[in-house]
Amino acid sequence: MPYKLLIKNPAQKMLDHAPKPERHRILEKIILLKENPDNQQLDIKKLEGRDFFRLRVGVWRVVFDRKDLIKIISIEKIKSRGDVYK
């Protein structure tokens, strides 16, 4: 059963303003994440010292929280590699 997906406002705003090809690539990866967050095709790592994970999509990073018991993935932010960890 796929996870429910919540996209927080800062992440949604970035998606709304991203160039169309990049938005499409990011959304494809988010859909794969929603279907199976343990998918080996996805480049996912747990962030050190934080309760979040990051999904790498080219130069973009999707920072998310994952609640396995209730099957929810919450997309916290989407930013370029240099800005996301600040």
N, CA, C and O atoms as a MOPAC input file, in Angstrom:
PM7 MOZYME 1SCF
protein

 N      0.83500 1    -1.18500 1     0.00000 1
 C      0.00000 1     0.00000 1     0.00000 1
 C      0.88000 1     1.25000 1     0.00000 1
 O      1.77400 1     1.36900 1     0.83800 1
 N      0.64300 1     2.18400 1    -0.92700 1
 C      1.48400 1     3.37600 1    -0.98900 1
 C      1.27900 1     4.28800 1     0.22400 1
 O      0.25400 1     4.23100 1     0.90400 1
 N      2.26100 1     5.10600 1     0.46400 1
 C      2.20800 1     6.06500 1     1.55700 1
 C      1.36100 1     7.26800 1     1.13800 1
 O      1.23100 1     7.57300 1    -0.04700 1
 N      0.79400 1     7.93800 1     2.12900 1
 C      0.11200 1     9.21000 1     1.87200 1
 C      1.19600 1    10.27900 1     1.79700 1
 O      2.18300 1    10.22300 1     2.53100 1
 N      1.01200 1    11.23600 1     0.92400 1
 C      2.02300 1    12.25600 1     0.68400 1
 C      1.52200 1    13.62300 1     1.13600 1
 O      0.44400 1    14.06300 1     0.73600 1
 N      2.31200 1    14.28600 1     1.97000 1
 C      2.03200 1    15.65300 1     2.38500 1
 C      3.17800 1    16.53100 1     1.88700 1
 O      4.34600 1    16.23200 1     2.13700 1
 N      2.84800 1    17.59900 1     1.19100 1
 C      3.87900 1    18.51800 1     0.70400 1
 C      3.68700 1    19.85100 1     1.43000 1
 O      2.66600 1    20.51600 1     1.25600 1
 N      4.66900 1    20.23400 1     2.24000 1
 C      4.59100 1    21.47800 1     3.00800 1
 C      4.69300 1    22.68400 1     2.07200 1
 O      5.18100 1    22.56800 1     0.94800 1
 N      4.23000 1    23.83200 1     2.54600 1
 C      4.17700 1    25.04500 1     1.71900 1
 C      5.50600 1    25.45100 1     1.08600 1
 O      5.52800 1    25.74900 1    -0.10800 1
 N      6.62100 1    25.47900 1     1.83200 1
 C      7.88500 1    25.88200 1     1.18300 1
 C      8.26700 1    24.96900 1     0.01200 1
 O      8.76800 1    25.43700 1    -1.01100 1
 N      8.02700 1    23.66700 1     0.17100 1
 C      8.34600 1    22.71800 1    -0.90000 1
 C      7.41200 1    22.93200 1    -2.08700 1
 O      7.85000 1    22.87900 1    -3.23600 1
 N      6.13500 1    23.17100 1    -1.82000 1
 C      5.16600 1    23.39000 1    -2.89800 1
 C      5.48800 1    24.66300 1    -3.67400 1
 O      5.36800 1    24.69200 1    -4.89900 1
 N      5.89500 1    25.71300 1    -2.96900 1
 C      6.25300 1    26.96700 1    -3.63900 1
 C      7.43900 1    26.77000 1    -4.56900 1
 O      7.46100 1    27.31100 1    -5.67500 1
 N      8.43000 1    25.99400 1    -4.12400 1
 C      9.59100 1    25.73200 1    -4.98100 1
 C      9.15700 1    24.96300 1    -6.21900 1
 O      9.59400 1    25.27100 1    -7.32800 1
 N      8.30600 1    23.97300 1    -6.03700 1
 C      7.82500 1    23.19800 1    -7.18100 1
 C      7.05600 1    24.09100 1    -8.15900 1
 O      7.20100 1    23.95500 1    -9.37400 1
 N      6.24600 1    24.99400 1    -7.63000 1
 C      5.45100 1    25.88500 1    -8.47700 1
 C      6.32600 1    26.79800 1    -9.32700 1
 O      5.93800 1    27.17600 1   -10.43300 1
 N      7.51000 1    27.15500 1    -8.81700 1
 C      8.37900 1    28.09600 1    -9.52300 1
 C      9.53700 1    27.43300 1   -10.25900 1
 O     10.29400 1    28.11200 1   -10.95300 1
 N      9.68200 1    26.13600 1   -10.12100 1
 C     10.78700 1    25.42800 1   -10.78300 1
 C     10.52100 1    25.33200 1   -12.28400 1
 O      9.36700 1    25.27000 1   -12.70600 1
 N     11.57700 1    25.31900 1   -13.08700 1
 C     11.40200 1    25.10700 1   -14.52800 1
 C     10.70100 1    23.77000 1   -14.78300 1
 O     10.90300 1    22.79800 1   -14.05500 1
 N      9.88600 1    23.74300 1   -15.81700 1
 C      9.03500 1    22.58400 1   -16.08900 1
 C      9.79000 1    21.25300 1   -16.16000 1
 O      9.34400 1    20.28600 1   -15.54300 1
 N     10.91800 1    21.15700 1   -16.88700 1
 C     11.61000 1    19.84900 1   -16.95400 1
 C     12.09700 1    19.38300 1   -15.58000 1
 O     12.01200 1    18.19900 1   -15.25500 1
 N     12.60800 1    20.32300 1   -14.77500 1
 C     13.09900 1    19.94500 1   -13.45400 1
 C     11.94800 1    19.57800 1   -12.53100 1
 O     12.05800 1    18.63300 1   -11.75000 1
 N     10.85400 1    20.30900 1   -12.61200 1
 C      9.66500 1    19.99900 1   -11.81700 1
 C      9.18300 1    18.58100 1   -12.13600 1
 O      8.81800 1    17.81800 1   -11.24100 1
 N      9.19000 1    18.24800 1   -13.42200 1
 C      8.74400 1    16.92400 1   -13.85000 1
 C      9.64300 1    15.82700 1   -13.27300 1
 O      9.14300 1    14.81200 1   -12.78900 1
 N     10.96600 1    16.02400 1   -13.31900 1
 C     11.91100 1    15.03700 1   -12.77400 1
 C     11.73000 1    14.86500 1   -11.27300 1
 O     11.74000 1    13.74400 1   -10.76500 1
 N     11.56300 1    15.98000 1   -10.56500 1
 C     11.38500 1    15.92200 1    -9.11300 1
 C     10.09700 1    15.18500 1    -8.76800 1
 O     10.08200 1    14.33600 1    -7.87600 1
 N      9.01800 1    15.51000 1    -9.47300 1
 C      7.73500 1    14.86100 1    -9.19800 1
 C      7.77200 1    13.35900 1    -9.50200 1
 O      7.15400 1    12.56700 1    -8.79000 1
 N      8.49000 1    12.97000 1   -10.54700 1
 C      8.63900 1    11.53900 1   -10.85000 1
 C      9.27500 1    10.80400 1    -9.67400 1
 O      8.82200 1     9.72600 1    -9.28800 1
 N     10.32500 1    11.39300 1    -9.10900 1
 C     11.02100 1    10.76400 1    -7.97900 1
 C     10.14000 1    10.75900 1    -6.73600 1
 O     10.15100 1     9.78700 1    -5.98100 1
 N      9.38000 1    11.82300 1    -6.50900 1
 C      8.49200 1    11.87700 1    -5.35100 1
 C      7.41300 1    10.80200 1    -5.46800 1
 O      7.03700 1    10.18700 1    -4.47000 1
 N      6.91900 1    10.57600 1    -6.67500 1
 C      5.90900 1     9.52800 1    -6.87800 1
 C      6.50200 1     8.14900 1    -6.58800 1
 O      5.85700 1     7.31100 1    -5.95800 1
 N      7.73900 1     7.91500 1    -7.05200 1
 C      8.40900 1     6.64500 1    -6.72600 1
 C      8.59900 1     6.50500 1    -5.21300 1
 O      8.43300 1     5.42000 1    -4.65700 1
 N      8.94500 1     7.60700 1    -4.56000 1
 C      9.12300 1     7.61600 1    -3.10900 1
 C      7.81200 1     7.26300 1    -2.41300 1
 O      7.79900 1     6.48300 1    -1.46000 1
 N      6.72300 1     7.83200 1    -2.88600 1
 C      5.40500 1     7.57200 1    -2.30300 1
 C      5.01200 1     6.09700 1    -2.45900 1
 O      4.45600 1     5.49500 1    -1.54000 1
 N      5.30100 1     5.53200 1    -3.61100 1
 C      4.94600 1     4.13500 1    -3.86200 1
 C      5.77000 1     3.16800 1    -3.01400 1
 O      5.24500 1     2.17800 1    -2.50400 1
 N      7.07300 1     3.46200 1    -2.86500 1
 C      7.94900 1     2.57500 1    -2.09600 1
 C      9.16700 1     3.35900 1    -1.61500 1
 O     10.12700 1     3.52200 1    -2.36900 1
 N      9.14500 1     3.84800 1    -0.37200 1
 C     10.28400 1     4.62700 1     0.11900 1
 C     11.57000 1     3.81400 1     0.29600 1
 O     12.63000 1     4.37900 1     0.56200 1
 N     11.47800 1     2.50700 1     0.15100 1
 C     12.66900 1     1.65500 1     0.23100 1
 C     13.17800 1     1.24600 1    -1.14800 1
 O     14.01800 1     0.35300 1    -1.26000 1
 N     12.67700 1     1.89100 1    -2.19300 1
 C     13.05900 1     1.60300 1    -3.57600 1
 C     14.56700 1     1.81400 1    -3.74400 1
 O     15.08500 1     2.88700 1    -3.43300 1
 N     15.25800 1     0.80100 1    -4.23000 1
 C     16.70700 1     0.87400 1    -4.40300 1
 C     17.12500 1     1.82400 1    -5.52600 1
 O     18.28600 1     2.22800 1    -5.58700 1
 N     16.20200 1     2.18500 1    -6.41000 1
 C     16.51400 1     3.11200 1    -7.51000 1
 C     16.63200 1     4.55100 1    -7.02100 1
 O     17.19200 1     5.39700 1    -7.71700 1
 N     16.11300 1     4.83400 1    -5.83900 1
 C     16.13800 1     6.18900 1    -5.30300 1
 C     17.40200 1     6.39800 1    -4.48100 1
 O     17.83500 1     5.50400 1    -3.75500 1
 N     17.98800 1     7.58400 1    -4.60100 1
 C     19.18400 1     7.93600 1    -3.83900 1
 C     18.72500 1     8.63300 1    -2.55700 1
 O     18.56700 1     9.85400 1    -2.51900 1
 N     18.51500 1     7.83200 1    -1.50700 1
 C     18.00000 1     8.33900 1    -0.23400 1
 C     19.03700 1     8.09600 1     0.85300 1
 O     19.64100 1     7.02600 1     0.92200 1
 N     19.23800 1     9.09800 1     1.70000 1
 C     20.11200 1     8.95600 1     2.85600 1
 C     19.45600 1     9.64000 1     4.04700 1
 O     18.74100 1    10.63100 1     3.89300 1
 N     19.70700 1     9.09800 1     5.23800 1
 C     19.24500 1     9.74500 1     6.45500 1
 C     20.20400 1    10.88600 1     6.75400 1
 O     21.41900 1    10.72300 1     6.64600 1
 N     19.66300 1    12.03800 1     7.13100 1
 C     20.50200 1    13.18700 1     7.46400 1
 C     21.09600 1    12.99200 1     8.85500 1
 O     20.39100 1    12.62800 1     9.79600 1
 N     22.38900 1    13.23700 1     8.97300 1
 C     23.08100 1    13.05000 1    10.24400 1
 C     22.59900 1    14.07800 1    11.26100 1
 O     22.50900 1    15.26900 1    10.96200 1
 N     22.29200 1    13.60700 1    12.45300 1
 C     21.88700 1    14.49100 1    13.53500 1
 C     20.48000 1    15.04700 1    13.39900 1
 O     20.09400 1    15.92800 1    14.16700 1
 N     19.71000 1    14.55800 1    12.45000 1
 C     18.34100 1    15.02600 1    12.23500 1
 C     17.42200 1    13.82700 1    12.03700 1
 O     17.87700 1    12.70800 1    11.79800 1
 N     16.12900 1    14.08100 1    12.14000 1
 C     15.14900 1    13.01200 1    11.95200 1
 C     14.63200 1    12.94500 1    10.52400 1
 O     13.62700 1    12.28600 1    10.25700 1
 N     15.31100 1    13.62300 1     9.60300 1
 C     14.84800 1    13.69500 1     8.22700 1
 C     15.72500 1    12.86400 1     7.29500 1
 O     16.83900 1    12.46500 1     7.63400 1
 N     15.18000 1    12.62300 1     6.11600 1
 C     15.89900 1    11.95000 1     5.04000 1
 C     16.03000 1    12.92800 1     3.88800 1
 O     15.31900 1    13.93200 1     3.82800 1
 N     16.94700 1    12.62900 1     2.96700 1
 C     17.03300 1    13.43300 1     1.76400 1
 C     16.98900 1    12.51800 1     0.54700 1
 O     17.55700 1    11.42600 1     0.53800 1
 N     16.29900 1    12.99900 1    -0.46900 1
 C     16.21300 1    12.32000 1    -1.75500 1
 C     16.95400 1    13.18900 1    -2.74800 1
 O     16.63900 1    14.37100 1    -2.89200 1
 N     17.93600 1    12.62300 1    -3.43700 1
 C     18.71200 1    13.39400 1    -4.40900 1
 C     18.08200 1    13.24800 1    -5.78400 1
 O     17.82900 1    12.13900 1    -6.25600 1
 N     17.83200 1    14.40100 1    -6.42200 1
 C     17.31300 1    14.43300 1    -7.79400 1
 C     18.20000 1    15.42300 1    -8.55500 1
 O     17.89900 1    16.61600 1    -8.61300 1
 N     19.29200 1    14.92100 1    -9.13700 1
 C     20.24500 1    15.80600 1    -9.81100 1
 C     20.85300 1    16.76900 1    -8.80900 1
 O     21.40800 1    16.34300 1    -7.79700 1
 N     20.75400 1    18.08000 1    -9.08200 1
 C     21.29300 1    19.08300 1    -8.15400 1
 C     20.29100 1    19.44200 1    -7.06100 1
 O     20.60500 1    20.22700 1    -6.16700 1
 N     19.09500 1    18.87600 1    -7.12600 1
 C     18.04000 1    19.17500 1    -6.16200 1
 C     18.03000 1    18.15800 1    -5.03300 1
 O     18.37100 1    16.99100 1    -5.22300 1
 N     17.63100 1    18.62500 1    -3.84500 1
 C     17.47800 1    17.75800 1    -2.69000 1
 C     16.06100 1    17.91500 1    -2.15900 1
 O     15.57100 1    19.02600 1    -1.95500 1
 N     15.42000 1    16.78200 1    -1.94100 1
 C     14.07800 1    16.74900 1    -1.36500 1
 C     14.24800 1    16.23100 1     0.06300 1
 O     14.61900 1    15.07600 1     0.26900 1
 N     13.97700 1    17.08500 1     1.04200 1
 C     14.10200 1    16.70400 1     2.44500 1
 C     12.71600 1    16.28400 1     2.92900 1
 O     11.74000 1    17.02100 1     2.78300 1
 N     12.65100 1    15.08700 1     3.50600 1
 C     11.35000 1    14.56900 1     3.91400 1
 C     11.43300 1    13.81000 1     5.22800 1
 O     12.49800 1    13.37100 1     5.66200 1
 N     10.26600 1    13.67400 1     5.84100 1
 C     10.10200 1    12.88400 1     7.05000 1
 C      9.23800 1    11.68600 1     6.67800 1
 O      8.37200 1    11.77100 1     5.80800 1
 N      9.48300 1    10.60300 1     7.33400 1
 C      8.79500 1     9.35700 1     6.98500 1
 C      8.24400 1     8.71800 1     8.25400 1
 O      8.98600 1     8.44500 1     9.19800 1
 N      6.94200 1     8.48400 1     8.26500 1
 C      6.28100 1     7.82900 1     9.39600 1
 C      5.75300 1     6.48000 1     8.90100 1
 O      4.69600 1     6.40800 1     8.27500 1
 N      6.50100 1     5.41800 1     9.18800 1
 C      6.16500 1     4.09700 1     8.65900 1
 C      4.90700 1     3.49600 1     9.28900 1
 O      4.15300 1     2.79900 1     8.61100 1
 N      4.67300 1     3.75500 1    10.56500 1
 C      3.50600 1     3.15900 1    11.22900 1
 C      2.19000 1     3.64700 1    10.63500 1
 O      1.24100 1     2.87500 1    10.49800 1
 N      2.13500 1     4.93300 1    10.28000 1
 C      0.89700 1     5.48400 1     9.72200 1
 C      1.00400 1     5.72800 1     8.22000 1
 O      0.08100 1     6.25900 1     7.60300 1
 N      2.13800 1     5.33700 1     7.63400 1
 C      2.36000 1     5.40200 1     6.18600 1
 C      2.16100 1     6.80800 1     5.61200 1
 O      1.35000 1     7.02100 1     4.71100 1
 N      2.92500 1     7.76100 1     6.16100 1
 C      2.88400 1     9.14200 1     5.67500 1
 C      4.30800 1     9.59300 1     5.37600 1
 O      5.22800 1     9.36100 1     6.15900 1
 N      4.47000 1    10.23900 1     4.23100 1
 C      5.72400 1    10.90300 1     3.88000 1
 C      5.41800 1    12.38400 1     3.78100 1
 O      4.52700 1    12.80500 1     3.04200 1
 N      6.17100 1    13.16600 1     4.53700 1
 C      5.97600 1    14.61100 1     4.56700 1
 C      7.17700 1    15.28700 1     3.90700 1
 O      8.29200 1    15.22700 1     4.42500 1
 N      6.94200 1    15.92900 1     2.76000 1
 C      8.00800 1    16.64500 1     2.05500 1
 C      8.17800 1    17.99500 1     2.73900 1
 O      7.28400 1    18.84000 1     2.68300 1
 N      9.31500 1    18.19700 1     3.38000 1
 C      9.54600 1    19.41800 1     4.15500 1
 C     10.05100 1    20.56000 1     3.28400 1
 O      9.53800 1    21.67600 1     3.35400 1
 N     11.06600 1    20.27500 1     2.45700 1
 C     11.59400 1    21.32400 1     1.58200 1
 C     12.28000 1    20.71400 1     0.37700 1
 O     12.72500 1    19.56700 1     0.39800 1
 N     12.35200 1    21.51100 1    -0.66600 1
 C     13.03600 1    21.13500 1    -1.89700 1
 C     13.90600 1    22.32300 1    -2.27400 1
 O     13.40500 1    23.42300 1    -2.51000 1
 N     15.20300 1    22.09400 1    -2.32700 1
 C     16.12800 1    23.17700 1    -2.66600 1
 C     17.32700 1    22.60100 1    -3.40400 1
 O     17.50600 1    21.38700 1    -3.48800 1
 N     18.14000 1    23.50400 1    -3.93400 1
 C     19.36500 1    23.05900 1    -4.58300 1
 C     20.33800 1    22.54700 1    -3.53400 1
 O     20.20700 1    22.84800 1    -2.34700 1
 N     21.29600 1    21.78400 1    -3.97600 1
 C     22.24000 1    21.12700 1    -3.07300 1
 C     22.91200 1    22.09800 1    -2.12200 1
 O     23.07600 1    21.79400 1    -0.94100 1
 N     23.30200 1    23.25300 1    -2.61700 1
 C     24.03700 1    24.20800 1    -1.79600 1
 C     23.19400 1    24.90600 1    -0.73700 1
 O     23.73800 1    25.38400 1     0.25900 1
 N     21.89900 1    24.97400 1    -0.92500 1
 C     21.02400 1    25.72800 1    -0.03300 1
 C     20.22200 1    24.87400 1     0.94300 1
 O     19.76100 1    25.38100 1     1.96500 1
 N     20.05200 1    23.61700 1     0.65400 1
 C     19.08800 1    22.81200 1     1.40600 1
 C     19.49900 1    22.54500 1     2.84400 1
 O     18.62700 1    22.41900 1     3.70400 1
 N     20.77600 1    22.45300 1     3.13700 1
 C     21.21700 1    22.08300 1     4.47900 1
 C     21.43700 1    23.26100 1     5.40000 1
 O     21.83000 1    23.07900 1     6.55200 1
 N     21.19100 1    24.46800 1     4.91700 1
 C     21.39200 1    25.68100 1     5.73400 1
 C     20.23800 1    25.89100 1     6.68000 1
 O     20.23300 1    26.85700 1     7.44300 1

